[in-house]
Amino acid sequence: NAGVTQTPKFQVLKTGQSMTLQCAQDMNHNSMYWYRQDPGMGLRLIYYSASEGTTDKGEVPNGYNVSRLNKREFSLRLESAAPSQTSVYFCASSEDREQGPQYFGPGTRLLVL
Amino acid sequence: SQQGEEDPQALSIQEGENATMNCSYKTSINNLQWYRQNSGRGLVHLILIRSNEREKHSGRLRVTLDTSKKSSSLLITASRAADTASYFCASGGTSYGKLTFGQGTILTVHP
């Protein structure tokens, strides 16, 4: 039981490049989330998916797209990376609709030059 | 904008002492959660307190919630060096699925 896994662990991009961050969970959770963490800013929600087939914007969605591929997988895509997207990205999942505990992956450190 | 604000931003104590961290939030909540983050790692859920609860315990952790003051506190008793980490509160409001995180308290426990 791996919990929430994320790939890659670290990535360097040049401005304008694109990439997809992958996330998978093996806990049969309905809900999945993408956050970014910046120094002094805590975690900010980018997108979330309440269930397979649905996605919704969070607090900071601009510059990102997501895909809920199936119940297990939720990917985050940067179409044209900008230096402001340099951050640590966390994927999380939770069991139900009632804002229960969220389980986090180890994070992806992204540097955009 | 961040709903949660945490106080203090950093806390340094000796092993065996108690550590208290505070969290304030702005809007109505369904629950308030606390998470721990070790350096370079993801967040780990510690404890959840619902809006109709006032106090909750889990091992060496004690959480209180005062909805009239829109605040919560996390007490770690008899701290250990292994408790060194960042601690975040997260408020679950009325919007489905969304937790709003505070900026965190950095706790350092010296052996």
Interface residues (C-beta under 8 A of the other chain):
Chain A: V4 S31 Y33 Y35 G40 M41 G42 L43 R44 L45 Y48 A50 G58 F90 A92 S94 R97 E98 Q99 G100 P101 Q102 Y103 F104 G105 P106 G107
Chain B: Q2 G4 N30 N31 Q33 Y35 G40 R41 G42 L43 V44 H45 L48 F88 A90 G92 Y96 G97 K98 L99 T100 F101 G102 Q103 G104
